[in-house]
Amino acid sequence: MYDFAEIKKNLKVLIDNVPYTVVDFQFVKPGKGQAFNRTKLRNLITGAMLERTFKSNESLVKADIEARDFEFSYADGDKYVFMDKLNFEQLFLGADQLADARFFLQDNMPVSVLFWNEKPIGVTPPSHVEMQVAQCDPGARGDTATNVSKPAKMAPTMVEVAVPIFINEGDWLKIDTRTGEYVERINRK
Amino acid sequence: MRNLLEARSRLLQEIRLFFLTRSFLEVDTPLLVQNPGSDVHLDAFAVASHNGAHAGHLITSPEYQMKRLLCAGSGPIFQLGKCFRSGELGRMHEPEFTMLEWYRPNAGWNDVMNDTEELVATLAASLGVQELHTAKGSVSLTRPWPRVSVDEVFRRHTGKSCFEVSDEEFFERFAFEIDPHLGSEEAMFLVDWPAHMASLARIRERSAPPVAERFEAYIGGAELCNGFGELVDADELARRCESDRQTRERLGKTVYPDDIELIEAQRKGMPESGGNALGVDRLLMLLLGKEKLADVIPLPHAVR
């Protein structure tokens, strides 16, 4: 159990038998009464957000969550293969366990695999990834004040990302894996 | 950092000057005590001797010690010192903070409310501040500060009387919905607490429903101080301490020993007094327009 005073960001807790991570919290202690911690939590299975207010006399159930380092080896249809860097063991995960992370995987990419009670429940790629534009309409001079964008398909997974209209096929872009958003164009041969 | 140290140093010296020129004595009572106070919602740090034996607790406020001095004929006294509250860390909370606490014997809560208005005006002037600037806008310090009852504030916000709701609803509404808006345009005093939340304040005679002579000052949604027309009746003090002990036991909290010395001192006689406890760091935060308490503390908890 975690004590009320131990609440902090990234704490892994169980709520109704589902693992969550604390994304943010606000400690509120009026002079009159007990303290509260208003927390924002992310469901580690579904990714959904939850808001919950804990009172100072409540404790939180620990979630047995462990993050381990793996390397992405290859994809074989619906199966994604990762290798444990320490013991070279292979881990096979399905698309549903990967969620959106599967769009950003590249050979030998280091990732963090989340285990709950020893079962893999999610994969976290590095926060930014470099991908090449495989397909998009030709680049045009942009009126940057109006932030016009167009869709682009990124190699090798063909994931679609909204990009500025001056981007061309073959451009290398930096993408934020947490939001799936364009960050910037980069110089890369 | 240098600017902060200069502002803090000026503030501490101006506070001393304010009280010394009004014939208060400065006192420095113990920080390591046996009974840190019976308040149900405050938890004290336990202190161990070098051999691991329990030595006492750090004070959550110097109230009990200063009241013993009042009973011993100290006259008006003030204390500028550290207080410690375990488990309190946040934007407006540090487990170790600086408290200004003062007592006027042969006076009442209106006198210390006046002191508070005068003190804040004096300190603002000495730091060259006319209006306070918070994230939500400016707050005027024009005197007199309005005094609004807890019930009126609660009614205005919820349409219900504060005497008709559970303690749970009372605390939650105040914490999240009401407190952040108090004193958002002008500094104000929240007065007349329901009697069962009197803490160590006296109950106002002939009040119905009974209310306590307890006040809190709010500036820009921040609680600045908590003061009382003090409870002087020794039997009532003993009764409240016992009630607090039972509640603490029921909640599974550490139960501190009763402060027999204070009860006995009040039994021998305590003058009718007004007292107030004010968060000095919070005051500096408001005067300098900072967002969080840690911004006005040179070595805050997070950095240690």
Interface residues (C-beta under 8 A of the other chain):
Chain A: F4 A5 Q26 F27 V28 K29 P30 G31 K32 G33 Q34 A35 F36 R38 T53 S56 N57
Chain B: H41 S86 G87 E88 L89 G90 R91 M92 H93 D167 F170 F171 E172 F174 A175 F176 D179 W193 M197 E216 E223 N226 L251 G252
